[in-house]
Amino acid sequence: MVTNTIVCNLFEFNIKYYICLCNNKVETNKTSDMKTTLLLFVIFLSGMISKNGNEKKITQAVYDWEKIEVVKTKSGERRQFLEGSTSALDYLEIHVTTLNPGKAPHGSHVHADGEELIIVKEGLIEQSINGVKKVVGPGSVILALPGDDHGIWNAGDTQASYYIIKWRTDKKPNMERAKLSGGSKFYDWNDIEFKTTKKGGKRQIMQRTTALLEDLEMHVTTLNEGVTSHGEHTHSSEEIILVIKGEVEESINGTPHRAGPGSLFLLTDDVPHGIRNVGKGQCEYFAFKWTL
């Protein structure tokens, strides 16, 4: 980003200038004050660089499954969707991992200041959280909170694919609040009640607080053929729409975008949006929103 380049150039310039002043043997109150001021400025810039890094600001965007690059890995494949920051989140990263039978992407690990959602796309995975293991299939969701050891591997005899959605905020994790709302948790698709509606149906996955979020609401909507869920509307919460079945058309600020299974929409900054089923038969999609 241009901002980071400017900051880095200023940082380099002031370091050089500070060194020159330090090498100057003429000690005056003015020079001493200038040294102190520049040192504080250098420290300030260091903090800015550390905080901002190279994260680019992400606004509303469409990620078509068919257009995402597939990268081969030792354990299978990886599809990188996005990485950057949003108006609400200091960091947001989404990718899809595909594991060959019996493979794991890495060992179990802990995130000190970040949270993670795992959404199973296909196959069977075994997820462990602090030693508790559970095998889950397509549609299942796992929420891993800061400080909890978690790991994953393909527990089936075919390939398994899953979304990884990670985020950080500028807040210190509130672990007591997270514990009171259930802590890290498994949400097995087979245990989620399906409720029929006039337009199709709904599965409520969760609505809860986390260590970093005041509210995380997640559900799966089923729409009958040709049905519109709702017209364009806005809300202050950022939102992700993840298509898991059929074909949808997401209208974003008046522009229609068609997408099929595996595709993802990121909706930020109060952008007007609406969705409808434009395929044959029913469609299904995850919708989840968050507030700090």
Secondary structure, 3 states (H helix, E strand, C coil): CHHHHHHHHHHHHHHHHHHHHHHCCCCCHHHHHHHHHHHHHHHHHHHHHHHHCCCCECCCEEECHHHCCEEECCCEEEEEEEEEECCCCCEEEEEEEEECCCCCCCCCECCCCCEEEEEEEECCEEEEECCEEEEECCCCEEEECCCCCEEEEECCCCCEEEEEEEEECCCCCCHHHHHHCCCCEEECHHHCCEEECCCEEEEEEEEECCCCCCEEEEEEEEECCCCEEEEEECCCCEEEEEEEECCEEEEECCEEEEECCCCEEEECCCCCEEEEECCCCCEEEEEEEEEC
